[in-house]
Structures are given as structure tokens and as C-alpha cells.
Amino acid sequence: MTDTSGLEPVATFCGECDCGCPQLFVDPAAPTGRRIVLTDDFGQRIQMSADQFSSIVANAKEGKLDGIA
């Protein structure tokens, strides 16, 4: 799994199992454009800026992601 030492945990998505659920972190040591970190249950990670993550959140709140699930 991805090394998450030094990252500040924000949220775990699912969390009702022990399979390595996707997680959201803030990496205070990362450059501004890579401070938000999403990990998945396959050991992969995506890094993005807070602005990019805010755009995802705004789209979700507007219902633009509802058709995905």
C-alpha cells in the first residue's frame, strides 16, 4: 500500500471493511499544486492542488457526478 507517513488524514471512503479503503489526505510538506492526496485500495495515489479538489467537490454538490455511481 502507499506510504502515508507524514500525511494528515481527512476522510476514509467506506471504512466498513478491512480492505484498504480509499482515503483523502493533506500533505503539508508537498508543493501547493500537489498538497491534496487521494489513495485507493490498490496502493495508487493521486495528488492535486486544493483548487482542483475544490472543483471536484463543487461538481459533486451540483449533482454532476451523480450518474457515476
PQR file of N, CA, C, O and H, with PARSE charges and radii, in Angstrom:
ATOM      1  N   MET A   1       0.839  -1.182   0.000 -0.4000 1.5000
ATOM      2  CA  MET A   1       0.000   0.000   0.000 -0.0000 2.0000
ATOM      3  C   MET A   1       0.884   1.245   0.000  0.5500 1.7000
ATOM      4  O   MET A   1       2.059   1.179   0.363 -0.5500 1.4000
ATOM      5  N   THR A   2       0.335   2.339  -0.395 -0.4000 1.5000
ATOM      6  CA  THR A   2       1.021   3.619  -0.457 -0.0000 2.0000
ATOM      7  C   THR A   2       1.457   4.066   0.934  0.5500 1.7000
ATOM      8  O   THR A   2       0.697   3.934   1.893 -0.5500 1.4000
ATOM      9  H   THR A   2      -0.619   2.393  -0.690  0.4000 1.0000
ATOM     10  N   ASP A   3       2.668   4.590   1.050 -0.4000 1.5000
ATOM     11  CA  ASP A   3       3.159   5.114   2.325 -0.0000 2.0000
ATOM     12  C   ASP A   3       2.432   6.411   2.629  0.5500 1.7000
ATOM     13  O   ASP A   3       2.477   7.353   1.838 -0.5500 1.4000
ATOM     14  H   ASP A   3       3.285   4.696   0.271  0.4000 1.0000
ATOM     15  N   THR A   4       1.762   6.463   3.772 -0.4000 1.5000
ATOM     16  CA  THR A   4       1.008   7.657   4.161 -0.0000 2.0000
ATOM     17  C   THR A   4       1.629   8.365   5.363  0.5500 1.7000
ATOM     18  O   THR A   4       0.996   9.233   5.964 -0.5500 1.4000
ATOM     19  H   THR A   4       1.726   5.698   4.415  0.4000 1.0000
ATOM     20  N   SER A   5       2.857   8.003   5.715 -0.4000 1.5000
ATOM     21  CA  SER A   5       3.504   8.675   6.833 -0.0000 2.0000
ATOM     22  C   SER A   5       3.728  10.146   6.486  0.5500 1.7000
ATOM     23  O   SER A   5       4.131  10.472   5.370 -0.5500 1.4000
ATOM     24  H   SER A   5       3.371   7.298   5.227  0.4000 1.0000
ATOM     25  N   GLY A   6       3.469  11.013   7.431 -0.4000 1.5000
ATOM     26  CA  GLY A   6       3.624  12.445   7.220 -0.0000 2.0000
ATOM     27  C   GLY A   6       2.400  13.112   6.628  0.5500 1.7000
ATOM     28  O   GLY A   6       2.357  14.338   6.516 -0.5500 1.4000
ATOM     29  H   GLY A   6       3.142  10.748   8.338  0.4000 1.0000
ATOM     30  N   LEU A   7       1.392  12.317   6.241 -0.4000 1.5000
ATOM     31  CA  LEU A   7       0.165  12.876   5.684 -0.0000 2.0000
ATOM     32  C   LEU A   7      -0.881  13.057   6.779  0.5500 1.7000
ATOM     33  O   LEU A   7      -0.956  12.260   7.714 -0.5500 1.4000
ATOM     34  H   LEU A   7       1.427  11.321   6.331  0.4000 1.0000
ATOM     35  N   GLU A   8      -1.684  14.105   6.657 -0.4000 1.5000
ATOM     36  CA  GLU A   8      -2.759  14.354   7.617 -0.0000 2.0000
ATOM     37  C   GLU A   8      -4.052  13.754   7.073  0.5500 1.7000
ATOM     38  O   GLU A   8      -4.547  14.203   6.039 -0.5500 1.4000
ATOM     39  H   GLU A   8      -1.623  14.753   5.898  0.4000 1.0000
ATOM     40  N   PRO A   9      -4.614  12.736   7.756 -0.5600 1.5000
ATOM     41  CA  PRO A   9      -5.841  12.114   7.258  0.2800 2.0000
ATOM     42  C   PRO A   9      -7.032  13.069   7.364  0.5500 1.7000
ATOM     43  O   PRO A   9      -7.172  13.803   8.342 -0.5500 1.4000
ATOM     44  N   VAL A  10      -7.890  13.042   6.329 -0.4000 1.5000
ATOM     45  CA  VAL A  10      -9.084  13.874   6.299 -0.0000 2.0000
ATOM     46  C   VAL A  10     -10.337  13.006   6.296  0.5500 1.7000
ATOM     47  O   VAL A  10     -11.260  13.248   7.074 -0.5500 1.4000
ATOM     48  H   VAL A  10      -7.776  12.445   5.535  0.4000 1.0000
ATOM     49  N   ALA A  11     -10.378  11.989   5.421 -0.4000 1.5000
ATOM     50  CA  ALA A  11     -11.574  11.145   5.304 -0.0000 2.0000
ATOM     51  C   ALA A  11     -11.198   9.771   4.779  0.5500 1.7000
ATOM     52  O   ALA A  11     -10.229   9.614   4.036 -0.5500 1.4000
ATOM     53  H   ALA A  11      -9.629  11.792   4.789  0.4000 1.0000
ATOM     54  N   THR A  12     -11.985   8.774   5.180 -0.4000 1.5000
ATOM     55  CA  THR A  12     -11.891   7.424   4.645 -0.0000 2.0000
ATOM     56  C   THR A  12     -13.215   7.120   3.975  0.5500 1.7000
ATOM     57  O   THR A  12     -14.276   7.323   4.566 -0.5500 1.4000
ATOM     58  H   THR A  12     -12.772   8.901   5.784  0.4000 1.0000
ATOM     59  N   PHE A  13     -13.161   6.637   2.746 -0.4000 1.5000
ATOM     60  CA  PHE A  13     -14.366   6.354   1.984 -0.0000 2.0000
ATOM     61  C   PHE A  13     -14.670   4.869   2.080  0.5500 1.7000
ATOM     62  O   PHE A  13     -13.914   4.041   1.570 -0.5500 1.4000
ATOM     63  H   PHE A  13     -12.299   6.473   2.265  0.4000 1.0000
ATOM     64  N   CYS A  14     -15.738   4.543   2.710 -0.4000 1.5000
ATOM     65  CA  CYS A  14     -16.194   3.200   3.053 -0.0000 2.0000
ATOM     66  C   CYS A  14     -15.862   2.982   4.519  0.5500 1.7000
ATOM     67  O   CYS A  14     -16.683   3.283   5.386 -0.5500 1.4000
ATOM     68  H   CYS A  14     -16.352   5.216   3.123  0.4000 1.0000
ATOM     69  N   GLY A  15     -14.700   2.476   4.807 -0.4000 1.5000
ATOM     70  CA  GLY A  15     -14.276   2.309   6.189 -0.0000 2.0000
ATOM     71  C   GLY A  15     -15.022   1.230   6.951  0.5500 1.7000
ATOM     72  O   GLY A  15     -14.805   1.063   8.151 -0.5500 1.4000
ATOM     73  H   GLY A  15     -14.033   2.232   4.103  0.4000 1.0000
ATOM     74  N   GLU A  16     -15.903   0.490   6.274 -0.4000 1.5000
ATOM     75  CA  GLU A  16     -16.679  -0.541   6.941 -0.0000 2.0000
ATOM     76  C   GLU A  16     -16.107  -1.930   6.705  0.5500 1.7000
ATOM     77  O   GLU A  16     -16.750  -2.942   6.983 -0.5500 1.4000
ATOM     78  H   GLU A  16     -16.079   0.626   5.299  0.4000 1.0000
ATOM     79  N   CYS A  17     -14.893  -1.954   6.189 -0.4000 1.5000
ATOM     80  CA  CYS A  17     -14.238  -3.230   5.933 -0.0000 2.0000
ATOM     81  C   CYS A  17     -12.753  -3.071   6.268  0.5500 1.7000
ATOM     82  O   CYS A  17     -12.322  -2.025   6.753 -0.5500 1.4000
ATOM     83  H   CYS A  17     -14.371  -1.132   5.964  0.4000 1.0000
ATOM     84  N   ASP A  18     -12.010  -4.087   6.009 -0.4000 1.5000
ATOM     85  CA  ASP A  18     -10.573  -4.028   6.281 -0.0000 2.0000
ATOM     86  C   ASP A  18      -9.790  -4.315   5.001  0.5500 1.7000
ATOM     87  O   ASP A  18      -8.833  -5.089   4.990 -0.5500 1.4000
ATOM     88  H   ASP A  18     -12.360  -4.936   5.615  0.4000 1.0000
ATOM     89  N   CYS A  19     -10.236  -3.653   3.912 -0.4000 1.5000
ATOM     90  CA  CYS A  19      -9.638  -3.959   2.604 -0.0000 2.0000
ATOM     91  C   CYS A  19      -8.760  -2.826   2.078  0.5500 1.7000
ATOM     92  O   CYS A  19      -8.362  -2.860   0.913 -0.5500 1.4000
ATOM     93  H   CYS A  19     -11.013  -3.024   3.921  0.4000 1.0000
ATOM     94  N   GLY A  20      -8.450  -1.832   2.893 -0.4000 1.5000
ATOM     95  CA  GLY A  20      -7.639  -0.727   2.404 -0.0000 2.0000
ATOM     96  C   GLY A  20      -8.455   0.280   1.635  0.5500 1.7000
ATOM     97  O   GLY A  20      -8.127   0.597   0.492 -0.5500 1.4000
ATOM     98  H   GLY A  20      -8.774  -1.804   3.839  0.4000 1.0000
ATOM     99  N   CYS A  21      -9.490   0.781   2.223 -0.4000 1.5000
ATOM    100  CA  CYS A  21     -10.422   1.702   1.575 -0.0000 2.0000
ATOM    101  C   CYS A  21      -9.724   2.975   1.079  0.5500 1.7000
ATOM    102  O   CYS A  21      -8.698   3.375   1.628 -0.5500 1.4000
ATOM    103  H   CYS A  21      -9.757   0.524   3.152  0.4000 1.0000
ATOM    104  N   PRO A  22     -10.284   3.612   0.037 -0.5600 1.5000
ATOM    105  CA  PRO A  22      -9.735   4.883  -0.428  0.2800 2.0000
ATOM    106  C   PRO A  22      -9.729   5.917   0.689  0.5500 1.7000
ATOM    107  O   PRO A  22     -10.628   5.939   1.530 -0.5500 1.4000
ATOM    108  N   GLN A  23      -8.716   6.769   0.693 -0.4000 1.5000
ATOM    109  CA  GLN A  23      -8.579   7.780   1.734 -0.0000 2.0000
ATOM    110  C   GLN A  23      -8.169   9.115   1.138  0.5500 1.7000
ATOM    111  O   GLN A  23      -7.561   9.181   0.070 -0.5500 1.4000
ATOM    112  H   GLN A  23      -7.985   6.751   0.010  0.4000 1.0000
ATOM    113  N   LEU A  24      -8.517  10.173   1.852 -0.4000 1.5000
ATOM    114  CA  LEU A  24      -8.166  11.540   1.477 -0.0000 2.0000
ATOM    115  C   LEU A  24      -7.230  12.094   2.540  0.5500 1.7000
ATOM    116  O   LEU A  24      -7.501  11.979   3.735 -0.5500 1.4000
ATOM    117  H   LEU A  24      -9.012  10.119   2.719  0.4000 1.0000
ATOM    118  N   PHE A  25      -6.129  12.693   2.103 -0.4000 1.5000
ATOM    119  CA  PHE A  25      -5.127  13.254   3.000 -0.0000 2.0000
ATOM    120  C   PHE A  25      -4.722  14.649   2.546  0.5500 1.7000
ATOM    121  O   PHE A  25      -4.961  15.044   1.404 -0.5500 1.4000
ATOM    122  H   PHE A  25      -5.909  12.786   1.132  0.4000 1.0000
ATOM    123  N   VAL A  26      -4.105  15.386   3.463 -0.4000 1.5000
ATOM    124  CA  VAL A  26      -3.394  16.617   3.124 -0.0000 2.0000
ATOM    125  C   VAL A  26      -1.922  16.351   3.412  0.5500 1.7000
ATOM    126  O   VAL A  26      -1.566  15.825   4.467 -0.5500 1.4000
ATOM    127  H   VAL A  26      -3.912  15.065   4.390  0.4000 1.0000
ATOM    128  N   ASP A  27      -1.073  16.721   2.456 -0.4000 1.5000
ATOM    129  CA  ASP A  27       0.370  16.574   2.626 -0.0000 2.0000
ATOM    130  C   ASP A  27       0.954  17.965   2.834  0.5500 1.7000
ATOM    131  O   ASP A  27       1.206  18.678   1.863 -0.5500 1.4000
ATOM    132  H   ASP A  27      -1.362  17.148   1.599  0.4000 1.0000
ATOM    133  N   PRO A  28       1.174  18.363   4.090 -0.5600 1.5000
ATOM    134  CA  PRO A  28       1.657  19.711   4.360  0.2800 2.0000
ATOM    135  C   PRO A  28       3.057  19.986   3.824  0.5500 1.7000
ATOM    136  O   PRO A  28       3.439  21.146   3.670 -0.5500 1.4000
ATOM    137  N   ALA A  29       3.820  18.950   3.540 -0.4000 1.5000
ATOM    138  CA  ALA A  29       5.186  19.130   3.035 -0.0000 2.0000
ATOM    139  C   ALA A  29       5.255  19.201   1.508  0.5500 1.7000
ATOM    140  O   ALA A  29       6.306  19.521   0.952 -0.5500 1.4000
ATOM    141  H   ALA A  29       3.509  18.007   3.665  0.4000 1.0000
ATOM    142  N   ALA A  30       4.148  18.906   0.830 -0.4000 1.5000
ATOM    143  CA  ALA A  30       4.143  18.884  -0.635 -0.0000 2.0000
ATOM    144  C   ALA A  30       4.041  20.294  -1.202  0.5500 1.7000
ATOM    145  O   ALA A  30       3.567  21.206  -0.524 -0.5500 1.4000
ATOM    146  H   ALA A  30       3.295  18.647   1.282  0.4000 1.0000
ATOM    147  N   PRO A  31       4.484  20.474  -2.443 -0.5600 1.5000
ATOM    148  CA  PRO A  31       4.271  21.759  -3.108  0.2800 2.0000
ATOM    149  C   PRO A  31       2.767  22.047  -3.198  0.5500 1.7000
ATOM    150  O   PRO A  31       1.962  21.116  -3.196 -0.5500 1.4000
ATOM    151  N   THR A  32       2.392  23.299  -3.276 -0.4000 1.5000
ATOM    152  CA  THR A  32       0.984  23.707  -3.275 -0.0000 2.0000
ATOM    153  C   THR A  32       0.156  22.942  -4.306  0.5500 1.7000
ATOM    154  O   THR A  32      -0.984  22.575  -4.021 -0.5500 1.4000
ATOM    155  H   THR A  32       3.046  24.055  -3.278  0.4000 1.0000
ATOM    156  N   GLY A  33       0.687  22.703  -5.460 -0.4000 1.5000
ATOM    157  CA  GLY A  33      -0.042  22.026  -6.528 -0.0000 2.0000
ATOM    158  C   GLY A  33      -0.237  20.537  -6.336  0.5500 1.7000
ATOM    159  O   GLY A  33      -0.884  19.884  -7.154 -0.5500 1.4000
ATOM    160  H   GLY A  33       1.613  23.001  -5.691  0.4000 1.0000
ATOM    161  N   ARG A  34       0.320  19.988  -5.251 -0.4000 1.5000
ATOM    162  CA  ARG A  34       0.226  18.537  -5.006 -0.0000 2.0000
ATOM    163  C   ARG A  34      -0.143  18.223  -3.559  0.5500 1.7000
ATOM    164  O   ARG A  34       0.121  17.119  -3.081 -0.5500 1.4000
ATOM    165  H   ARG A  34       0.846  20.519  -4.586  0.4000 1.0000
ATOM    166  N   ARG A  35      -0.734  19.153  -2.874 -0.4000 1.5000
ATOM    167  CA  ARG A  35      -0.958  19.025  -1.437 -0.0000 2.0000
ATOM    168  C   ARG A  35      -2.094  18.075  -1.062  0.5500 1.7000
ATOM    169  O   ARG A  35      -2.056  17.466   0.007 -0.5500 1.4000
ATOM    170  H   ARG A  35      -0.948  20.049  -3.262  0.4000 1.0000
ATOM    171  N   ILE A  36      -3.100  17.940  -1.920 -0.4000 1.5000
ATOM    172  CA  ILE A  36      -4.224  17.039  -1.636 -0.0000 2.0000
ATOM    173  C   ILE A  36      -3.882  15.669  -2.212  0.5500 1.7000
ATOM    174  O   ILE A  36      -3.476  15.559  -3.369 -0.5500 1.4000
ATOM    175  H   ILE A  36      -3.131  18.435  -2.788  0.4000 1.0000
ATOM    176  N   VAL A  37      -4.048  14.624  -1.399 -0.4000 1.5000
ATOM    177  CA  VAL A  37      -3.668  13.269  -1.800 -0.0000 2.0000
ATOM    178  C   VAL A  37      -4.857  12.333  -1.626  0.5500 1.7000
ATOM    179  O   VAL A  37      -5.444  12.248  -0.547 -0.5500 1.4000
ATOM    180  H   VAL A  37      -4.378  14.713  -0.460  0.4000 1.0000
ATOM    181  N   LEU A  38      -5.205  11.630  -2.703 -0.4000 1.5000
ATOM    182  CA  LEU A  38      -6.210  10.571  -2.656 -0.0000 2.0000
ATOM    183  C   LEU A  38      -5.495   9.244  -2.870  0.5500 1.7000
ATOM    184  O   LEU A  38      -4.717   9.103  -3.813 -0.5500 1.4000
ATOM    185  H   LEU A  38      -4.728  11.699  -3.580  0.4000 1.0000
ATOM    186  N   THR A  39      -5.748   8.284  -2.011 -0.4000 1.5000
ATOM    187  CA  THR A  39      -5.183   6.949  -2.188 -0.0000 2.0000
ATOM    188  C   THR A  39      -6.329   5.979  -2.462  0.5500 1.7000
ATOM    189  O   THR A  39      -7.453   6.188  -2.006 -0.5500 1.4000
ATOM    190  H   THR A  39      -6.380   8.399  -1.244  0.4000 1.0000
ATOM    191  N   ASP A  40      -6.035   4.921  -3.208 -0.4000 1.5000
ATOM    192  CA  ASP A  40      -7.061   3.908  -3.434 -0.0000 2.0000
ATOM    193  C   ASP A  40      -6.653   2.597  -2.775  0.5500 1.7000
ATOM    194  O   ASP A  40      -5.580   2.488  -2.180 -0.5500 1.4000
ATOM    195  H   ASP A  40      -5.121   4.752  -3.578  0.4000 1.0000
ATOM    196  N   ASP A  41      -7.526   1.609  -2.891 -0.4000 1.5000
ATOM    197  CA  ASP A  41      -7.271   0.337  -2.230 -0.0000 2.0000
ATOM    198  C   ASP A  41      -6.306  -0.553  -3.016  0.5500 1.7000
ATOM    199  O   ASP A  41      -6.088  -1.704  -2.639 -0.5500 1.4000
ATOM    200  H   ASP A  41      -8.397   1.698  -3.374  0.4000 1.0000
ATOM    201  N   PHE A  42      -5.726  -0.035  -4.105 -0.4000 1.5000
ATOM    202  CA  PHE A  42      -4.738  -0.773  -4.880 -0.0000 2.0000
ATOM    203  C   PHE A  42      -3.328  -0.227  -4.671  0.5500 1.7000
ATOM    204  O   PHE A  42      -2.384  -0.680  -5.319 -0.5500 1.4000
ATOM    205  H   PHE A  42      -5.904   0.900  -4.411  0.4000 1.0000
ATOM    206  N   GLY A  43      -3.181   0.751  -3.764 -0.4000 1.5000
ATOM    207  CA  GLY A  43      -1.871   1.318  -3.474 -0.0000 2.0000
ATOM    208  C   GLY A  43      -1.478   2.482  -4.364  0.5500 1.7000
ATOM    209  O   GLY A  43      -0.333   2.933  -4.324 -0.5500 1.4000
ATOM    210  H   GLY A  43      -3.947   1.119  -3.239  0.4000 1.0000
ATOM    211  N   GLN A  44      -2.406   2.969  -5.161 -0.4000 1.5000
ATOM    212  CA  GLN A  44      -2.127   4.104  -6.034 -0.0000 2.0000
ATOM    213  C   GLN A  44      -2.456   5.402  -5.310  0.5500 1.7000
ATOM    214  O   GLN A  44      -3.199   5.405  -4.328 -0.5500 1.4000
ATOM    215  H   GLN A  44      -3.336   2.602  -5.193  0.4000 1.0000
ATOM    216  N   ARG A  45      -1.900   6.503  -5.800 -0.4000 1.5000
ATOM    217  CA  ARG A  45      -2.222   7.803  -5.209 -0.0000 2.0000
ATOM    218  C   ARG A  45      -2.321   8.853  -6.295  0.5500 1.7000
ATOM    219  O   ARG A  45      -1.630   8.794  -7.312 -0.5500 1.4000
ATOM    220  H   ARG A  45      -1.297   6.501  -6.597  0.4000 1.0000
ATOM    221  N   ILE A  46      -3.194   9.814  -6.055 -0.4000 1.5000
ATOM    222  CA  ILE A  46      -3.378  10.971  -6.929 -0.0000 2.0000
ATOM    223  C   ILE A  46      -3.106  12.191  -6.079  0.5500 1.7000
ATOM    224  O   ILE A  46      -3.614  12.304  -4.963 -0.5500 1.4000
ATOM    225  H   ILE A  46      -3.754   9.862  -5.229  0.4000 1.0000
ATOM    226  N   GLN A  47      -2.299  13.113  -6.605 -0.4000 1.5000
ATOM    227  CA  GLN A  47      -2.015  14.352  -5.899 -0.0000 2.0000
ATOM    228  C   GLN A  47      -2.526  15.515  -6.737  0.5500 1.7000
ATOM    229  O   GLN A  47      -2.394  15.516  -7.961 -0.5500 1.4000
ATOM    230  H   GLN A  47      -1.886  13.021  -7.511  0.4000 1.0000
ATOM    231  N   MET A  48      -3.111  16.508  -6.067 -0.4000 1.5000
ATOM    232  CA  MET A  48      -3.672  17.663  -6.765 -0.0000 2.0000
ATOM    233  C   MET A  48      -3.645  18.878  -5.850  0.5500 1.7000
ATOM    234  O   MET A  48      -3.364  18.772  -4.656 -0.5500 1.4000
ATOM    235  H   MET A  48      -3.218  16.507  -5.073  0.4000 1.0000
ATOM    236  N   SER A  49      -3.938  20.016  -6.426 -0.4000 1.5000
ATOM    237  CA  SER A  49      -3.999  21.249  -5.637 -0.0000 2.0000
ATOM    238  C   SER A  49      -5.341  21.328  -4.905  0.5500 1.7000
ATOM    239  O   SER A  49      -6.289  20.621  -5.248 -0.5500 1.4000
ATOM    240  H   SER A  49      -4.166  20.102  -7.396  0.4000 1.0000
ATOM    241  N   ALA A  50      -5.404  22.179  -3.916 -0.4000 1.5000
ATOM    242  CA  ALA A  50      -6.651  22.406  -3.197 -0.0000 2.0000
ATOM    243  C   ALA A  50      -7.714  22.971  -4.143  0.5500 1.7000
ATOM    244  O   ALA A  50      -8.893  22.643  -4.011 -0.5500 1.4000
ATOM    245  H   ALA A  50      -4.634  22.753  -3.637  0.4000 1.0000
ATOM    246  N   ASP A  51      -7.312  23.809  -5.084 -0.4000 1.5000
ATOM    247  CA  ASP A  51      -8.259  24.360  -6.066 -0.0000 2.0000
ATOM    248  C   ASP A  51      -8.851  23.258  -6.936  0.5500 1.7000
ATOM    249  O   ASP A  51     -10.054  23.251  -7.195 -0.5500 1.4000
ATOM    250  H   ASP A  51      -6.354  24.076  -5.191  0.4000 1.0000
ATOM    251  N   GLN A  52      -8.021  22.336  -7.384 -0.4000 1.5000
ATOM    252  CA  GLN A  52      -8.519  21.221  -8.193 -0.0000 2.0000
ATOM    253  C   GLN A  52      -9.491  20.374  -7.387  0.5500 1.7000
ATOM    254  O   GLN A  52     -10.540  19.982  -7.898 -0.5500 1.4000
ATOM    255  H   GLN A  52      -7.043  22.342  -7.173  0.4000 1.0000
ATOM    256  N   PHE A  53      -9.158  20.088  -6.138 -0.4000 1.5000
ATOM    257  CA  PHE A  53     -10.047  19.295  -5.298 -0.0000 2.0000
ATOM    258  C   PHE A  53     -11.348  20.048  -5.032  0.5500 1.7000
ATOM    259  O   PHE A  53     -12.418  19.440  -5.011 -0.5500 1.4000
ATOM    260  H   PHE A  53      -8.306  20.406  -5.723  0.4000 1.0000
ATOM    261  N   SER A  54     -11.271  21.354  -4.830 -0.4000 1.5000
ATOM    262  CA  SER A  54     -12.477  22.165  -4.620 -0.0000 2.0000
ATOM    263  C   SER A  54     -13.405  22.082  -5.826  0.5500 1.7000
ATOM    264  O   SER A  54     -14.626  22.081  -5.672 -0.5500 1.4000
ATOM    265  H   SER A  54     -10.401  21.848  -4.848  0.4000 1.0000
ATOM    266  N   SER A  55     -12.833  22.012  -7.020 -0.4000 1.5000
ATOM    267  CA  SER A  55     -13.632  21.868  -8.237 -0.0000 2.0000
ATOM    268  C   SER A  55     -14.390  20.538  -8.244  0.5500 1.7000
ATOM    269  O   SER A  55     -15.558  20.492  -8.632 -0.5500 1.4000
ATOM    270  H   SER A  55     -11.841  22.013  -7.145  0.4000 1.0000
ATOM    271  N   ILE A  56     -13.736  19.467  -7.821 -0.4000 1.5000
ATOM    272  CA  ILE A  56     -14.396  18.161  -7.728 -0.0000 2.0000
ATOM    273  C   ILE A  56     -15.548  18.221  -6.734  0.5500 1.7000
ATOM    274  O   ILE A  56     -16.644  17.735  -7.014 -0.5500 1.4000
ATOM    275  H   ILE A  56     -12.788  19.504  -7.506  0.4000 1.0000
ATOM    276  N   VAL A  57     -15.298  18.818  -5.574 -0.4000 1.5000
ATOM    277  CA  VAL A  57     -16.329  18.938  -4.545 -0.0000 2.0000
ATOM    278  C   VAL A  57     -17.513  19.761  -5.059  0.5500 1.7000
ATOM    279  O   VAL A  57     -18.667  19.389  -4.844 -0.5500 1.4000
ATOM    280  H   VAL A  57     -14.409  19.213  -5.347  0.4000 1.0000
ATOM    281  N   ALA A  58     -17.231  20.874  -5.734 -0.4000 1.5000
ATOM    282  CA  ALA A  58     -18.299  21.721  -6.279 -0.0000 2.0000
ATOM    283  C   ALA A  58     -19.131  20.949  -7.300  0.5500 1.7000
ATOM    284  O   ALA A  58     -20.359  21.037  -7.295 -0.5500 1.4000
ATOM    285  H   ALA A  58     -16.294  21.176  -5.908  0.4000 1.0000
ATOM    286  N   ASN A  59     -18.467  20.195  -8.174 -0.4000 1.5000
ATOM    287  CA  ASN A  59     -19.193  19.384  -9.153 -0.0000 2.0000
ATOM    288  C   ASN A  59     -20.072  18.342  -8.473  0.5500 1.7000
ATOM    289  O   ASN A  59     -21.198  18.101  -8.908 -0.5500 1.4000
ATOM    290  H   ASN A  59     -17.469  20.124  -8.178  0.4000 1.0000
ATOM    291  N   ALA A  60     -19.572  17.730  -7.422 -0.4000 1.5000
ATOM    292  CA  ALA A  60     -20.359  16.741  -6.689 -0.0000 2.0000
ATOM    293  C   ALA A  60     -21.581  17.393  -6.033  0.5500 1.7000
ATOM    294  O   ALA A  60     -22.681  16.842  -6.080 -0.5500 1.4000
ATOM    295  H   ALA A  60     -18.657  17.925  -7.069  0.4000 1.0000
ATOM    296  N   LYS A  61     -21.388  18.551  -5.429 -0.4000 1.5000
ATOM    297  CA  LYS A  61     -22.503  19.251  -4.786 -0.0000 2.0000
ATOM    298  C   LYS A  61     -23.574  19.663  -5.796  0.5500 1.7000
ATOM    299  O   LYS A  61     -24.759  19.702  -5.468 -0.5500 1.4000
ATOM    300  H   LYS A  61     -20.495  18.999  -5.391  0.4000 1.0000
ATOM    301  N   GLU A  62     -23.158  19.967  -7.013 -0.4000 1.5000
ATOM    302  CA  GLU A  62     -24.095  20.365  -8.062 -0.0000 2.0000
ATOM    303  C   GLU A  62     -24.777  19.174  -8.713  0.5500 1.7000
ATOM    304  O   GLU A  62     -25.642  19.353  -9.571 -0.5500 1.4000
ATOM    305  H   GLU A  62     -22.195  19.935  -7.280  0.4000 1.0000
ATOM    306  N   GLY A  63     -24.400  17.950  -8.317 -0.4000 1.5000
ATOM    307  CA  GLY A  63     -25.013  16.751  -8.856 -0.0000 2.0000
ATOM    308  C   GLY A  63     -24.396  16.258 -10.146  0.5500 1.7000
ATOM    309  O   GLY A  63     -24.903  15.308 -10.743 -0.5500 1.4000
ATOM    310  H   GLY A  63     -23.698  17.804  -7.621  0.4000 1.0000
ATOM    311  N   LYS A  64     -23.307  16.880 -10.597 -0.4000 1.5000
ATOM    312  CA  LYS A  64     -22.688  16.493 -11.860 -0.0000 2.0000
ATOM    313  C   LYS A  64     -22.059  15.100 -11.829  0.5500 1.7000
ATOM    314  O   LYS A  64     -21.794  14.523 -12.883 -0.5500 1.4000
ATOM    315  H   LYS A  64     -22.895  17.652 -10.112  0.4000 1.0000
ATOM    316  N   LEU A  65     -21.821  14.563 -10.656 -0.4000 1.5000
ATOM    317  CA  LEU A  65     -21.213  13.236 -10.540 -0.0000 2.0000
ATOM    318  C   LEU A  65     -22.214  12.155 -10.177  0.5500 1.7000
ATOM    319  O   LEU A  65     -21.841  10.993 -10.013 -0.5500 1.4000
ATOM    320  H   LEU A  65     -22.037  15.032  -9.799  0.4000 1.0000
ATOM    321  N   ASP A  66     -23.489  12.526 -10.050 -0.4000 1.5000
ATOM    322  CA  ASP A  66     -24.493  11.569  -9.608 -0.0000 2.0000
ATOM    323  C   ASP A  66     -24.652  10.354 -10.518  0.5500 1.7000
ATOM    324  O   ASP A  66     -24.951   9.265 -10.027 -0.5500 1.4000
ATOM    325  H   ASP A  66     -23.792  13.469 -10.184  0.4000 1.0000
ATOM    326  N   GLY A  67     -24.465  10.504 -11.797 -0.4000 1.5000
ATOM    327  CA  GLY A  67     -24.641   9.416 -12.735 -0.0000 2.0000
ATOM    328  C   GLY A  67     -23.518   8.388 -12.713  0.5500 1.7000
ATOM    329  O   GLY A  67     -23.640   7.331 -13.333 -0.5500 1.4000
ATOM    330  H   GLY A  67     -24.223  11.388 -12.195  0.4000 1.0000
ATOM    331  N   ILE A  68     -22.443   8.674 -12.020 -0.4000 1.5000
ATOM    332  CA  ILE A  68     -21.291   7.763 -11.996 -0.0000 2.0000
ATOM    333  C   ILE A  68     -21.570   6.530 -11.147  0.5500 1.7000
ATOM    334  O   ILE A  68     -21.258   5.409 -11.550 -0.5500 1.4000
ATOM    335  H   ILE A  68     -22.344   9.532 -11.516  0.4000 1.0000
ATOM    336  N   ALA A  69     -22.150   6.734  -9.987 -0.4000 1.5000
ATOM    337  CA  ALA A  69     -22.354   5.629  -9.045 -0.0000 2.0000
ATOM    338  C   ALA A  69     -23.612   4.842  -9.361  0.5500 1.7000
ATOM    339  O   ALA A  69     -23.929   3.879  -8.664 -0.5500 1.4000
ATOM    340  H   ALA A  69     -22.403   7.644  -9.659  0.4000 1.0000
TER
END
